[in-house]
Amino acid sequence: STGIQPDLVVVASSSGHTLPIDRWQQGIADAVRRIKSTGAQVAYVRDTPFANFNVPTCLARAQWRMLPPNLLCSFPLAVERRRYDAMAGAEASAVRAQGGSYLDFPKSICTQSDCPTEREGMILFKDRNHITEAFALYLAPQLEHPLLELLAQRRR
């Protein structure tokens, strides 16, 4: 085969779909197994939290009302957990069962009680569920370390 031979494949996906959890879990397991069969390491990145409202619009309203941004525009972590923790657990189980690595970044976004949409003047979301480029660059060092660890394992 003359195709590329990556050492590491990073996988990410939206958790905002309607597939039954067992079908989603099986699909992830199958995908990770196929990637691992090429000899590559697999890192699966958990989806970011869903604000489920237009964050820039909310932040503009907060500014217009002269209110602190996260007073109006944060969302409760409990809502996020109810919506996606079962899905995330199924994803993590499927990835790890096939020898992949599961990276959980919502822990870097949300606090113990809520998920802010602004931090120290940086807007975290550019819409309902996608993080901004600035926030992605802020999170990059937290992603870099586990990915370099996986590459080091691959080369041993």
C-alpha positions as CSV (number, residue, x, y, z in Angstrom):
1,S,0.0,0.0,0.0
2,T,1.3,3.5,-0.9
3,G,-1.1,5.3,1.4
4,I,-0.1,7.5,4.3
5,Q,0.9,5.7,7.5
6,P,0.1,8.1,10.4
7,D,1.5,7.4,13.8
8,L,-1.5,9.0,15.4
9,V,-5.1,9.7,14.3
10,V,-7.1,12.2,16.3
11,V,-10.9,11.7,16.1
12,A,-13.6,14.1,17.3
13,S,-17.3,14.1,16.7
14,S,-20.4,16.0,17.7
15,S,-22.5,14.3,20.4
16,G,-25.6,16.3,19.3
17,H,-27.1,13.4,17.3
18,T,-30.1,11.1,17.7
19,L,-28.6,7.7,17.3
20,P,-29.2,5.2,20.1
21,I,-26.2,5.0,22.4
22,D,-25.5,1.3,21.7
23,R,-25.3,2.0,17.9
24,W,-23.1,5.0,18.5
25,Q,-20.8,3.0,20.8
26,Q,-20.5,0.2,18.3
27,G,-19.7,2.6,15.5
28,I,-17.0,4.2,17.5
29,A,-15.5,0.8,18.5
30,D,-15.5,-0.3,14.9
31,A,-13.8,2.9,13.7
32,V,-11.1,2.8,16.5
33,R,-10.5,-0.9,15.7
34,R,-10.0,-0.2,12.0
35,I,-7.7,2.8,12.7
36,K,-5.6,0.8,15.3
37,S,-5.3,-2.1,12.7
38,T,-3.1,0.2,10.6
39,G,-0.7,0.5,13.5
40,A,-1.7,4.1,14.4
41,Q,-2.5,5.3,17.9
42,V,-6.0,6.7,18.3
43,A,-7.0,9.7,20.4
44,Y,-10.7,10.5,20.6
45,V,-11.6,14.0,21.8
46,R,-14.9,14.3,23.6
47,D,-17.3,16.9,22.2
48,T,-17.3,20.4,23.7
49,P,-20.3,21.4,25.8
50,F,-23.4,22.7,24.1
51,A,-24.5,26.1,25.2
52,N,-27.6,25.6,23.1
53,F,-28.1,29.4,22.6
54,N,-26.2,31.8,20.4
55,V,-23.3,32.9,22.6
56,P,-22.2,36.0,20.8
57,T,-25.8,37.4,20.8
58,C,-26.1,36.6,24.5
59,L,-22.8,38.3,25.3
60,A,-23.8,41.4,23.2
61,R,-27.0,41.6,25.2
62,A,-25.1,41.3,28.5
63,Q,-22.8,44.1,27.4
64,W,-25.7,46.3,26.3
65,R,-27.3,45.8,29.7
66,M,-23.9,46.4,31.4
67,L,-24.1,43.0,33.1
68,P,-21.2,40.6,33.8
69,P,-21.1,38.2,30.7
70,N,-21.4,35.0,32.6
71,L,-24.3,36.3,34.8
72,L,-26.5,36.1,31.7
73,C,-24.6,33.7,29.4
74,S,-23.2,30.8,31.3
75,F,-25.2,27.5,31.4
76,P,-25.5,24.9,34.2
77,L,-23.1,22.0,34.1
78,A,-26.0,19.8,35.4
79,V,-27.9,20.3,32.1
80,E,-24.8,19.4,30.1
81,R,-24.3,16.3,32.2
82,R,-27.9,15.1,31.8
83,R,-27.7,15.5,28.1
84,Y,-24.3,14.0,27.3
85,D,-22.7,12.1,30.2
86,A,-24.2,8.7,29.2
87,M,-23.1,9.3,25.6
88,A,-19.6,10.3,26.8
89,G,-19.4,7.2,29.0
90,A,-20.3,5.0,26.0
91,E,-17.7,6.7,23.8
92,A,-15.0,6.4,26.4
93,S,-15.7,2.7,27.0
94,A,-15.7,1.9,23.3
95,V,-12.5,3.9,22.6
96,R,-10.6,2.4,25.6
97,A,-11.8,-1.2,24.9
98,Q,-10.1,-0.9,21.5
99,G,-6.9,0.5,22.9
100,G,-7.5,4.1,22.1
101,S,-7.1,7.1,24.3
102,Y,-10.2,9.2,25.3
103,L,-9.5,12.9,26.0
104,D,-12.2,14.8,28.0
105,F,-11.9,18.6,27.4
106,P,-15.2,19.7,28.8
107,K,-13.5,19.4,32.2
108,S,-11.3,22.3,31.0
109,I,-14.3,24.4,29.9
110,C,-16.8,23.9,32.7
111,T,-16.4,24.6,36.5
112,Q,-17.9,22.5,39.2
113,S,-21.3,24.2,38.7
114,D,-21.5,25.9,35.3
115,C,-20.1,26.3,31.9
116,P,-19.0,29.9,31.2
117,T,-19.0,31.3,27.8
118,E,-16.5,34.1,28.5
119,R,-13.3,33.9,30.5
120,E,-11.0,36.9,31.3
121,G,-12.3,38.8,28.2
122,M,-12.0,35.7,25.9
123,I,-15.2,34.6,24.2
124,L,-15.3,30.8,24.4
125,F,-18.0,29.9,21.9
126,K,-18.6,31.3,18.5
127,D,-22.2,30.0,18.3
128,R,-24.3,27.4,20.2
129,N,-21.6,24.7,20.4
130,H,-18.4,25.5,18.5
131,I,-15.5,27.0,20.4
132,T,-13.7,30.1,19.1
133,E,-10.3,30.0,17.5
134,A,-8.8,31.9,20.5
135,F,-10.2,29.4,23.0
136,A,-9.0,26.5,20.9
137,L,-5.5,28.0,20.9
138,Y,-5.8,28.5,24.7
139,L,-6.7,24.8,25.1
140,A,-4.0,23.6,22.7
141,P,-1.3,23.0,25.4
142,Q,-3.7,20.8,27.3
143,L,-4.2,18.7,24.1
144,E,-0.5,18.7,23.1
145,H,0.7,16.8,26.2
146,P,-1.5,13.7,25.9
147,L,-0.9,13.6,22.1
148,L,2.9,13.7,22.5
149,E,2.6,10.9,25.1
150,L,0.7,8.7,22.6
151,L,3.3,9.4,20.0
152,A,6.1,8.5,22.4
153,Q,4.3,5.2,23.2
154,R,4.0,4.5,19.5
155,R,7.8,4.9,19.0
156,R,8.8,2.6,21.9
